[in-house]
């Protein structure tokens, strides 16, 4: 049975708040960051058919909708505080709303973040979330701090979400268990919030990997005014991806997108501190290259001591306004 707008808000999106001064139900929510903290704010929009498939389970969709915002906070080294939800629905049905809200609010509970307001309307299935966090002044991880000589690191494994998409497209075949694992990476990414917090004071720059490794690294290079070298054989990948042809591996690793891992830089002298941050946060971290002077541009070698860089013309990262 279809629900009315205010009924669905009361039933699914009005959890009690503990940290906010005032949650949903008024014209504005009221947040009180800890004394001396700066607010970090991130917004992401997910559109059916563009950011997610119509076949995704509602519970997983709720999880991912919040996870991609928490990933942005993680990339800034921010502690999550609260979020708002703007939701456009073709139909207000409990069969969708109950698991969607459950997936979203379970992830929120895991990270101590509260839903404090938002909006609902009728229309194509579209999810807009604005997440807010806090970070001490001067400690936010930015894209602009990388310096020549820094090492380049990534968290977790790369490429599985893109591999799952290629299975859905019919371009790759995987057995059931392997497909289930890469589909999990695509539909239920795990935001690296703990790692982002642990890297404060260690990393010099950071970004979350949403549009593809090369494209997101280009943002860091541009903002920092540097070049970079990547070692393809160092990029961490799952057994399912490692079993694919080299061409598929390279496409998924370099231009796959939807990884929601952290790409970050740190001085070579901080390597042990980086590894310790990974251990403390329960997150694998891997050194995959180094930052170069801007004049060196972007180079990817098949291995750390390779002599001939790969031709990168074929590896285009995702862009909403350019044809695939």
VOBA-1610 file (N, C-alpha, C; in pm, whole numbers, padded with zeros to 5 digits, always signed):
BEGIN
Unk+00084-00119+00000Unk+00000+00000+00000Unk+00087+00124+00000Unk+00052+00220-00086Unk+00128+00344-00096Unk+00109+00428+00030Unk+00214+00498+00070Unk+00212+00581+00189Unk+00208+00728+00151Unk+00155+00811+00240Unk+00162+00954+00222Unk+00300+01005+00259Unk+00334+01127+00212Unk+00467+01183+00232Unk+00506+01189+00380Unk+00419+01244+00463Unk+00456+01264+00602Unk+00451+01134+00681Unk+00365+01043+00639Unk+00360+00913+00702Unk+00489+00836+00678Unk+00541+00840+00554Unk+00662+00765+00525Unk+00782+00825+00598Unk+00784+00958+00613Unk+00893+01022+00689Unk+00889+00977+00835Unk+00770+00983+00894Unk+00756+00944+01035Unk+00791+00798+01056Unk+00754+00713+00961Unk+00772+00570+00980Unk+00916+00526+00956Unk+00985+00586+00856Unk+01114+00533+00815Unk+01233+00628+00836Unk+01208+00757+00839Unk+01320+00851+00838Unk+01312+00953+00951Unk+01267+00910+01069Unk+01263+00997+01185Unk+01324+00926+01306Unk+01451+00879+01293Unk+01512+00813+01409Unk+01545+00916+01515Unk+01553+00877+01641Unk+01592+00972+01746Unk+01736+01016+01728Unk+01766+01140+01763Unk+01902+01190+01754Unk+01958+01209+01895Unk+02089+01192+01905Unk+02157+01205+02035Unk+02262+01315+02033Unk+02328+01334+01919Unk+02436+01432+01912Unk+02388+01567+01862Unk+02289+01568+01770Unk+02238+01694+01717Unk+02158+01767+01825Unk+02166+01902+01821Unk+02086+01982+01914Unk+01938+01972+01880Unk+01907+01957+01751Unk+01770+01940+01705Unk+01773+01862+01576Unk+01696+01752+01569Unk+01692+01671+01448Unk+01579+01710+01356Unk+01526+01611+01280Unk+01419+01638+01185Unk+01290+01677+01255Unk+01200+01741+01178Unk+01070+01778+01231Unk+01049+01927+01241Unk+01155+02006+01225Unk+01144+02151+01225Unk+01193+02200+01088Unk+01196+02332+01070Unk+01241+02384+00941Unk+01390+02364+00919Unk+01466+02357+01025Unk+01610+02333+01018Unk+01650+02238+01130Unk+01755+02161+01104Unk+01822+02087+01211Unk+01926+02178+01274Unk+01961+02150+01397Unk+02064+02227+01466Unk+02177+02133+01506Unk+02299+02165+01463Unk+02416+02084+01496Unk+02510+02164+01584Unk+02576+02095+01674Unk+02673+02159+01762Unk+02806+02085+01752Unk+02896+02130+01663Unk+03027+02066+01657Unk+03101+02085+01790Unk+03196+01997+01816Unk+03277+02012+01937Unk+03352+02145+01931Unk+03380+02206+02046Unk+03450+02334+02047Unk+03582+02327+01969Unk+03605+02428+01886Unk+03729+02437+01811Unk+03735+02352+01686Unk+03623+02290+01647Unk+03620+02206+01527Unk+03566+02283+01407Unk+03609+02244+01289Unk+03552+02295+01164Unk+03452+02193+01109Unk+03349+02244+01038Unk+03252+02155+00974Unk+03304+02111+00837Unk+03288+01984+00806Unk+03316+01929+00673Unk+03182+01884+00614Unk+03151+01927+00492Unk+03020+01900+00433Unk+03040+01840+00293Unk+02966+01733+00263Unk+02974+01667+00133Unk+02835+01632+00084Unk+02811+01647-00045Unk+02682+01613-00105Unk+02703+01521-00224Unk+02621+01417-00234Unk+02622+01327-00349Unk+02480+01297-00392Unk+02462+01281-00522Unk+02332+01251-00582Unk+02343+01119-00656Unk+02250+01027-00628Unk+02246+00898-00695Unk+02116+00886-00774Unk+02128+00859-00904Unk+02013+00851-00994Unk+02004+00710-01050Unk+01884+00652-01044Unk+01865+00517-01097Unk+01900+00513-01245Unk+01974+00409-01285Unk+02015+00394-01423Unk+02144+00466-01456Unk+02185+00557-01367Unk+02310+00630-01386Unk+02413+00587-01283Unk+02372+00582-01157Unk+02462+00546-01049Unk+02436+00406-00995Unk+02320+00352-01018Unk+02289+00218-00969Unk+02188+00152-01061Unk+02192+00018-01064Unk+02102-00059-01148Unk+01967-00076-01080Unk+01864-00094-01158Unk+01730-00112-01102Unk+01717-00243-01026Unk+01813-00335-01048Unk+01807-00466-00983Unk+01869-00467-00844Unk+01930-00358-00800Unk+01996-00357-00670Unk+01892-00369-00559Unk+01923-00448-00456Unk+01833-00464-00343Unk+01820-00332-00268Unk+01700-00293-00225Unk+01682-00165-00156Unk+01771-00147-00034Unk+01795-00254+00043Unk+01880-00243+00161Unk+02023-00205+00122Unk+02072-00265+00015Unk+02206-00231-00033Unk+02210-00089-00089Unk+02102-00048-00153Unk+02097+00087-00207Unk+02102+00190-00095Unk+02029+00166+00013Unk+02033+00256+00127Unk+02173+00266+00186Unk+02238+00151+00196Unk+02376+00147+00246Unk+02467+00231+00157Unk+02462+00206+00026Unk+02555+00273-00065Unk+02530+00423-00070Unk+02404+00463-00066Unk+02372+00606-00074Unk+02442+00685+00036Unk+02447+00629+00156Unk+02517+00696+00265Unk+02667+00671+00257Unk+02706+00551+00217Unk+02849+00516+00215Unk+02930+00610+00127Unk+02875+00650+00011Unk+02953+00733-00080Unk+02979+00871-00019Unk+02888+00919+00066Unk+02910+01045+00136Unk+03009+01028+00250Unk+02997+00920+00325Unk+03094+00895+00431Unk+03234+00878+00374Unk+03243+00826+00253Unk+03373+00812+00189Unk+03437+00948+00164Unk+03355+01048+00127Unk+03408+01183+00109Unk+03459+01240+00242Unk+03384+01218+00350Unk+03430+01264+00481Unk+03560+01194+00518Unk+03569+01064+00488Unk+03691+00989+00518Unk+03810+01049+00446Unk+03791+01088+00320Unk+03901+01144+00241Unk+03948+01277+00296Unk+03866+01345+00375Unk+03906+01470+00440Unk+03954+01449+00582Unk+03951+01326+00631Unk+03990+01300+00768Unk+03890+01355+00868Unk+03762+01359+00828Unk+03658+01419+00912Unk+03580+01312+00988Unk+03544+01343+01110Unk+03459+01256+01191Unk+03313+01282+01156Unk+03236+01181+01114Unk+03096+01203+01075Unk+03010+01250+01193Unk+02916+01341+01163Unk+02823+01392+01265Unk+02678+01365+01230Unk+02635+01407+01111Unk+02493+01403+01077Unk+02478+01406+00925Unk+02355+01372+00878Unk+02329+01381+00736Unk+02182+01412+00711Unk+02154+01464+00594Unk+02017+01487+00548Unk+01992+01402+00425Unk+01865+01372+00400Unk+01825+01286+00290Unk+01718+01355+00206Unk+01745+01371+00076Unk+01644+01414-00020Unk+01613+01295-00109Unk+01485+01256-00112Unk+01447+01130-00177Unk+01331+01153-00272Unk+01355+01122-00400Unk+01250+01123-00501Unk+01210+00979-00531Unk+01079+00950-00521Unk+01028+00813-00534Unk+00918+00805-00639Unk+00923+00706-00728Unk+00810+00688-00819Unk+00685+00642-00747Unk+00705+00563-00637Unk+00595+00515-00555Unk+00643+00505-00411Unk+00562+00542-00317Unk+00597+00534-00175Unk+00545+00402-00119Unk+00625+00299-00130Unk+00583+00165-00090Unk+00673+00110+00020Unk+00609+00049+00119Unk+00682-00006+00233Unk+00781-00113+00189Unk+00749-00188+00085Unk+00836-00296+00040Unk+00972-00244-00004Unk+00979-00120-00050Unk+01106-00057-00083Unk+01161+00022+00035Unk+01076+00101+00099Unk+01122+00195+00200Unk+01179+00128+00325Unk+01117+00019+00370Unk+01163-00046+00493Unk+01307-00097+00479Unk+01340-00177+00375Unk+01479-00222+00364Unk+01575-00110+00326Unk+01531-00014+00246Unk+01617+00101+00210Unk+01658+00176+00336Unk+01560+00210+00421Unk+01589+00281+00545Unk+01677+00197+00637Unk+01651+00067+00643Unk+01730-00020+00730Unk+01877-00020+00688Unk+01904-00037+00559Unk+02042-00037+00512Unk+02112+00094+00540Unk+02042+00204+00520Unk+02101+00336+00543Unk+02127+00361+00691Unk+02028+00333+00774Unk+02040+00366+00915Unk+02132+00271+00991Unk+02145+00147+00944Unk+02241+00056+01006Unk+02384+00106+00982Unk+02413+00154+00861Unk+02545+00209+00835Unk+02566+00337+00915Unk+02462+00419+00926Unk+02471+00541+01006Unk+02506+00508+01150Unk+02443+00405+01204Unk+02468+00366+01342Unk+02612+00318+01360Unk+02663+00245+01263Unk+02801+00197+01270Unk+02900+00311+01281Unk+02869+00424+01219Unk+02964+00536+01215Unk+02921+00652+01304Unk+02819+00631+01387Unk+02779+00735+01480Unk+02728+00862+01415Unk+02662+00847+01300Unk+02609+00962+01226Unk+02457+00959+01230Unk+02393+01077+01237Unk+02249+01084+01257Unk+02178+01149+01138Unk+02060+01094+01104Unk+01973+01156+01005Unk+01895+01268+01073Unk+01914+01393+01026Unk+01856+01508+01096Unk+01757+01587+01011Unk+01722+01537+00893Unk+01623+01609+00812Unk+01635+01572+00666Unk+01557+01644+00583Unk+01562+01619+00440Unk+01431+01654+00372Unk+01401+01584+00262Unk+01280+01613+00185Unk+01244+01489+00104Unk+01116+01474+00073Unk+01070+01367-00015Unk+00977+01425-00119Unk+00976+01361-00237Unk+00886+01405-00343Unk+00860+01287-00437Unk+00759+01300-00520Unk+00731+01198-00622Unk+00812+01228-00747Unk+00867+01125-00808Unk+00946+01142-00929Unk+01034+01021-00953Unk+01125+01027-01049Unk+01218+00916-01073Unk+01302+00888-00949Unk+01338+00762-00928Unk+01412+00725-00808Unk+01547+00795-00807Unk+01562+00889-00714Unk+01682+00971-00702Unk+01708+00994-00554Unk+01834+00980-00514Unk+01871+00990-00372Unk+01979+01096-00358Unk+01951+01198-00280Unk+02050+01301-00253Unk+02080+01307-00104Unk+02206+01293-00069Unk+02246+01298+00071Unk+02352+01407+00091Unk+02336+01484+00196Unk+02439+01577+00241Unk+02487+01530+00377Unk+02616+01500+00386Unk+02675+01452+00510Unk+02763+01560+00570Unk+02760+01570+00701Unk+02838+01671+00772Unk+02927+01603+00877Unk+03049+01652+00887Unk+03143+01600+00984Unk+03221+01713+01047Unk+03315+01677+01133Unk+03397+01778+01199Unk+03543+01736+01194Unk+03630+01836+01190Unk+03774+01812+01182Unk+03845+01929+01249Unk+03952+01904+01323Unk+04024+02015+01385Unk+04083+02108+01279Unk+04085+02237+01304Unk+04143+02332+01207Unk+04286+02294+01170Unk+04312+02297+01039Unk+04446+02266+00991Unk+04476+02119+00976Unk+04383+02031+01015Unk+04410+01888+01007Unk+04332+01816+00897Unk+04247+01887+00824Unk+04173+01825+00715Unk+04270+01775+00607Unk+04243+01657+00554Unk+04320+01605+00441Unk+04263+01667+00314Unk+04348+01730+00235Unk+04305+01799+00114Unk+04370+01737-00009Unk+04324+01778-00125Unk+04384+01730-00249Unk+04510+01808-00285Unk+04535+01915-00215Unk+04637+02012-00257Unk+04771+01998-00187Unk+04790+01894-00104Unk+04912+01888-00023Unk+05021+01796-00073Unk+05002+01726-00185Unk+05103+01632-00233Unk+05227+01706-00280Unk+05344+01649-00252Unk+05471+01710-00291Unk+05561+01606-00357Unk+05643+01651-00451Unk+05736+01560-00519Unk+05819+01486-00415Unk+05831+01356-00432Unk+05902+01271-00338Unk+05809+01195-00246Unk+05685+01240-00231Unk+05588+01165-00151Unk+05563+01029-00215Unk+05526+00934-00131Unk+05480+00805-00182Unk+05329+00810-00203Unk+05282+00728-00295Unk+05140+00722-00331Unk+05083+00590-00281Unk+04974+00598-00205Unk+04915+00481-00139Unk+04767+00467-00176Unk+04716+00344-00168Unk+04572+00320-00178Unk+04531+00225-00066Unk+04405+00232-00029Unk+04349+00137+00067Unk+04276+00025-00006Unk+04262-00088+00063Unk+04179-00197+00013Unk+04224-00254-00120Unk+04125-00303-00197Unk+04146-00356-00332Unk+04074-00267-00432Unk+04125-00261-00552Unk+04065-00179-00657Unk+04007-00267-00768Unk+03907-00213-00836Unk+03860-00273-00960Unk+03744-00368-00951Unk+03705-00413-00831Unk+03600-00514-00822Unk+03463-00460-00862Unk+03434-00336-00827Unk+03303-00280-00864Unk+03289-00274-01016Unk+03394-00233-01083Unk+03389-00229-01229Unk+03378-00369-01288Unk+03446-00465-01226Unk+03437-00603-01274Unk+03294-00653-01262Unk+03227-00621-01152Unk+03086-00660-01136Unk+03000-00598-01244Unk+03026-00471-01276Unk+02950-00404-01380Unk+02970-00474-01514Unk+03092-00517-01542Unk+03118-00587-01669Unk+03045-00721-01675Unk+03025-00785-01559Unk+02945-00908-01555Unk+02800-00874-01591Unk+02746-00769-01530Unk+02609-00728-01561Unk+02594-00692-01709Unk+02696-00636-01767Unk+02692-00599-01909Unk+02710-00719-02002Unk+02746-00834-01946Unk+02764-00954-02027Unk+02899-00964-02093Unk+02996-00881-02050Unk+03129-00882-02112Unk+03226-00975-02040Unk+03192-01012-01916Unk+03277-01099-01835Unk+03188-01203-01769Unk+03239-01325-01752Unk+03168-01428-01680Unk+03246-01465-01554Unk+03172-01478-01442Unk+03232-01518-01315Unk+03146-01625-01251Unk+03206-01723-01183Unk+03125-01819-01108Unk+03053-01749-00994Unk+02949-01815-00941Unk+02859-01752-00845Unk+02926-01689-00725Unk+03019-01760-00660Unk+03082-01707-00539Unk+03168-01586-00570Unk+03244-01593-00680Unk+03329-01480-00718Unk+03243-01360-00758Unk+03134-01384-00829Unk+03046-01274-00867Unk+02982-01211-00744Unk+02944-01294-00647Unk+02885-01241-00525Unk+02980-01146-00453Unk+03109-01179-00453Unk+03208-01095-00384Unk+03227-00961-00454Unk+03238-00962-00587Unk+03259-00835-00657Unk+03129-00753-00660Unk+03015-00821-00661Unk+02889-00748-00654Unk+02875-00679-00518Unk+02923-00744-00413Unk+02923-00683-00280Unk+03005-00554-00281Unk+03120-00557-00348Unk+03203-00438-00357Unk+03133-00326-00432Unk+03056-00362-00533Unk+02984-00263-00613Unk+02866-00203-00538Unk+02792-00288-00466Unk+02666-00245-00407Unk+02675-00207-00260Unk+02779-00253-00190Unk+02792-00223-00047Unk+02935-00178-00016Unk+02982-00070-00076Unk+03118-00024-00045Unk+03132+00014+00101Unk+03252-00004+00155Unk+03278+00026+00296Unk+03360+00154+00306Unk+03301+00262+00355Unk+03375+00388+00364Unk+03488+00378+00464Unk+03603+00432+00429Unk+03724+00415+00510Unk+03739+00529+00611Unk+03636+00549+00691Unk+03635+00659+00787Unk+03746+00644+00890Unk+03762+00526+00947Unk+03865+00506+01050Unk+04004+00533+00995Unk+04029+00491+00872Unk+04160+00516+00811Unk+04180+00666+00790Unk+04078+00735+00741Unk+04091+00880+00721Unk+04128+00952+00849Unk+04064+00913+00960Unk+04096+00974+01089Unk+04239+00941+01131Unk+04281+00816+01107Unk+04415+00774+01147Unk+04524+00841+01065Unk+04492+00888+00946Unk+04591+00949+00857Unk+04610+01098+00882Unk+04526+01157+00968Unk+04546+01298+00999Unk+04685+01319+01059Unk+04756+01417+01007Unk+04891+01444+01053Unk+04997+01356+00989Unk+04955+01261+00905Unk+05049+01171+00837Unk+05042+01192+00685Unk+04923+01179+00630Unk+04905+01198+00485Unk+04918+01345+00449Unk+04971+01370+00331Unk+04984+01508+00282Unk+04869+01547+00190Unk+04804+01450+00128Unk+04689+01474+00041Unk+04606+01347+00034Unk+04477+01361+00003Unk+04391+01242-00007Unk+04270+01273-00093Unk+04213+01167-00148Unk+04089+01174-00227Unk+04026+01036-00221Unk+03893+01029-00232Unk+03832+00896-00240Unk+03815+00859-00388Unk+03824+00731-00416Unk+03822+00682-00554Unk+03680+00650-00596Unk+03619+00745-00666Unk+03481+00727-00711Unk+03471+00719-00862Unk+03557+00789-00934Unk+03545+00796-01081Unk+03656+00723-01155Unk+03745+00657-01082Unk+03855+00586-01146Unk+03989+00638-01097Unk+04086+00549-01082Unk+04214+00584-01022Unk+04285+00696-01098Unk+04296+00683-01229Unk+04369+00786-01304Unk+04297+00920-01299Unk+04165+00919-01310Unk+04091+01044-01306Unk+04097+01112-01171Unk+04085+01033-01065Unk+04089+01092-00931Unk+04230+01137-00894Unk+04331+01061-00937Unk+04469+01104-00916Unk+04496+01234-00992Unk+04433+01251-01106Unk+04450+01375-01182Unk+04401+01496-01102Unk+04296+01478-01021Unk+04248+01589-00936Unk+04356+01628-00834Unk+04420+01529-00774Unk+04527+01557-00678Unk+04643+01625-00748Unk+04680+01575-00864Unk+04792+01633-00937Unk+04764+01779-00972Unk+04643+01804-01016Unk+04608+01941-01055Unk+04611+02036-00937Unk+04548+01993-00827Unk+04539+02080-00710Unk+04675+02098-00642Unk+04760+01996-00650Unk+04891+02002-00585Unk+05001+02053-00677Unk+04975+02056-00807Unk+05076+02100-00902Unk+05192+02003-00912Unk+05161+01872-00926Unk+05265+01769-00928Unk+05239+01670-01041Unk+05338+01586-01067Unk+05322+01471-01154Unk+05313+01345-01068Unk+05304+01229-01133Unk+05294+01105-01057Unk+05338+00986-01141Unk+05390+00885-01073Unk+05423+00757-01133Unk+05345+00648-01060Unk+05278+00562-01136Unk+05206+00448-01081Unk+05272+00319-01127Unk+05275+00219-01038Unk+05325+00087-01072Unk+05207-00008-01080Unk+05175-00051-01201Unk+05055-00131-01223Unk+05057-00261-01145Unk+05173-00326-01137Unk+05176-00455-01069Unk+05159-00441-00918Unk+05173-00319-00865Unk+05156-00298-00721Unk+05011-00274-00683Unk+04925-00243-00779Unk+04787-00211-00746Unk+04717-00333-00688Unk+04660-00322-00569Unk+04598-00438-00503Unk+04468-00478-00572Unk+04452-00607-00595Unk+04333-00657-00665Unk+04292-00791-00607Unk+04166-00823-00624Unk+04113-00951-00575Unk+04156-01065-00666Unk+04140-01188-00616Unk+04172-01305-00698Unk+04083-01310-00821Unk+03957-01266-00807Unk+03865-01267-00922Unk+03914-01176-01033Unk+03964-01059-00997Unk+04015-00967-01098Unk+04148-01015-01154Unk+04234-01069-01067Unk+04365-01116-01111Unk+04354-01229-01212Unk+04240-01299-01211Unk+04220-01410-01304Unk+04174-01364-01442Unk+04145-01236-01458Unk+04095-01184-01585Unk+04209-01151-01680Unk+04180-01139-01810Unk+04283-01097-01905Unk+04343-00962-01865Unk+04467-00941-01905Unk+04539-00818-01868Unk+04461-00694-01907Unk+04398-00696-02024Unk+04324-00578-02070Unk+04208-00545-01976Unk+04138-00648-01926Unk+04027-00626-01833Unk+04080-00574-01700Unk+04189-00634-01652Unk+04247-00588-01526Unk+04285-00440-01533Unk+04350-00401-01639Unk+04395-00263-01651Unk+04278-00166-01656Unk+04175-00202-01731Unk+04057-00115-01739Unk+03991-00100-01603Unk+03975-00210-01532Unk+03908-00205-01401Unk+03993-00130-01297Unk+04122-00150-01300Unk+04209-00090-01201Unk+04231+00059-01224Unk+04250+00098-01348Unk+04290+00236-01379Unk+04172+00328-01404Unk+04061+00274-01455Unk+03950+00361-01493Unk+03816+00306-01447Unk+03818+00214-01350Unk+03694+00146-01312Unk+03594+00233-01241Unk+03636+00304-01140Unk+03542+00384-01061Unk+03463+00301-00963Unk+03390+00371-00873Unk+03303+00309-00774Unk+03378+00225-00671Unk+03508+00250-00654Unk+03584+00173-00555Unk+03559+00225-00413Unk+03553+00356-00398Unk+03536+00421-00266Unk+03644+00377-00168Unk+03764+00357-00221Unk+03884+00343-00139Unk+03951+00480-00131Unk+04050+00493-00044Unk+04124+00618-00033Unk+04253+00610-00112Unk+04281+00714-00188Unk+04409+00735-00253Unk+04475+00851-00179Unk+04597+00829-00129Unk+04659+00935-00049Unk+04809+00935-00066Unk+04870+01045-00028Unk+05014+01061-00039Unk+05072+01085+00100Unk+05199+01049+00116Unk+05268+01071+00243Unk+05417+01071+00215Unk+05495+01143+00294Unk+05640+01139+00277Unk+05693+00997+00292Unk+05799+00965+00220Unk+05858+00832+00230Unk+05898+00800+00373Unk+05938+00902+00449Unk+05979+00882+00588Unk+05863+00841+00678Unk+05740+00857+00629Unk+05621+00825+00709Unk+05564+00687+00676Unk+05636+00605+00600Unk+05582+00476+00555Unk+05538+00389+00673Unk+05618+00384+00778Unk+05580+00300+00893Unk+05457+00356+00962Unk+05447+00488+00970Unk+05327+00550+01030Unk+05204+00520+00947Unk+05218+00520+00814Unk+05105+00486+00727Unk+05060+00342+00751Unk+05156+00252+00757Unk+05121+00111+00782Unk+05055+00094+00919Unk+05105+00168+01016Unk+05045+00160+01150Unk+04902+00213+01149Unk+04877+00318+01070Unk+04740+00371+01056Unk+04649+00267+00993Unk+04702+00194+00896Unk+04624+00087+00833Unk+04589-00022+00933Unk+04687-00063+01012Unk+04663-00166+01113Unk+04563-00117+01217Unk+04580+00007+01264Unk+04493+00061+01368Unk+04349+00072+01321Unk+04329+00097+01192Unk+04194+00113+01137Unk+04140-00016+01078Unk+04220-00122+01078Unk+04177-00248+01020Unk+04162-00242+00869Unk+04245-00160+00804Unk+04234-00137+00661Unk+04365-00167+00591Unk+04367-00257+00493Unk+04491-00279+00418Unk+04532-00153+00342Unk+04661-00121+00342Unk+04713-00007+00266Unk+04832-00056+00184Unk+04847-00002+00063Unk+04951-00047-00030Unk+05015+00073-00096Unk+05148+00076-00097Unk+05220+00180-00172Unk+05221+00141-00319Unk+05173+00231-00405Unk+05154+00197-00547Unk+05227+00292-00641Unk+05310+00383-00586Unk+05381+00474-00674Unk+05440+00590-00597Unk+05470+00697-00668Unk+05530+00814-00603Unk+05486+00941-00675Unk+05498+01050-00604Unk+05468+01182-00660Unk+05595+01240-00721Unk+05581+01297-00840Unk+05694+01351-00916Unk+05678+01502-00934Unk+05783+01569-00980Unk+05765+01709-01019Unk+05662+01721-01130Unk+05596+01834-01139Unk+05490+01854-01238Unk+05538+01827-01380Unk+05665+01856-01406Unk+05719+01839-01542Unk+05718+01694-01588Unk+05710+01599-01493Unk+05710+01456-01527Unk+05574+01407-01575Unk+05468+01483-01548Unk+05335+01442-01591Unk+05289+01315-01521Unk+05204+01237-01590Unk+05149+01113-01535Unk+05204+00995-01614Unk+05266+00900-01544Unk+05320+00781-01608Unk+05275+00658-01530Unk+05241+00552-01603Unk+05206+00423-01544Unk+05297+00318-01605Unk+05369+00247-01518Unk+05457+00140-01563Unk+05399+00006-01522Unk+05429-00096-01602Unk+05377-00229-01570Unk+05434-00279-01438Unk+05556-00237-01404Unk+05616-00274-01276Unk+05700-00157-01226Unk+05747-00170-01102Unk+05814-00057-01036Unk+05936-00008-01111Unk+06009-00097-01179Unk+06132-00056-01246Unk+06116-00063-01399Unk+05992-00047-01445Unk+05968-00052-01589Unk+06035+00062-01662Unk+06065+00039-01788Unk+06134+00141-01868Unk+06040+00215-01962Unk+05934+00146-02007Unk+05841+00208-02101Unk+05704+00224-02036Unk+05656+00348-02020Unk+05523+00367-01961Unk+05412+00321-02055Unk+05297+00287-01999Unk+05182+00245-02078Unk+05123+00364-02151Unk+05059+00334-02263Unk+04980+00435-02334Unk+04848+00452-02259Unk+04822+00570-02204Unk+04706+00592-02118Unk+04585+00645-02195Unk+04594+00657-02326Unk+04485+00717-02404Unk+04355+00640-02391Unk+04363+00509-02367Unk+04242+00426-02365Unk+04172+00426-02230Unk+04234+00488-02127Unk+04180+00476-01992Unk+04114+00607-01949Unk+03990+00622-01987Unk+03915+00744-01953Unk+03830+00719-01830Unk+03842+00805-01730Unk+03760+00792-01611Unk+03618+00840-01638Unk+03527+00807-01547Unk+03386+00838-01565Unk+03360+00987-01563Unk+03277+01032-01656Unk+03233+01171-01662Unk+03085+01172-01699Unk+03000+01233-01617Unk+02855+01229-01641Unk+02815+01293-01772Unk+02893+01386-01823Unk+02851+01463-01939Unk+02933+01432-02064Unk+03004+01320-02060Unk+03074+01273-02178Unk+03023+01134-02213Unk+03009+01101-02342Unk+02957+00969-02379Unk+03053+00859-02334Unk+02996+00744-02295Unk+03077+00631-02250Unk+03154+00571-02366
//
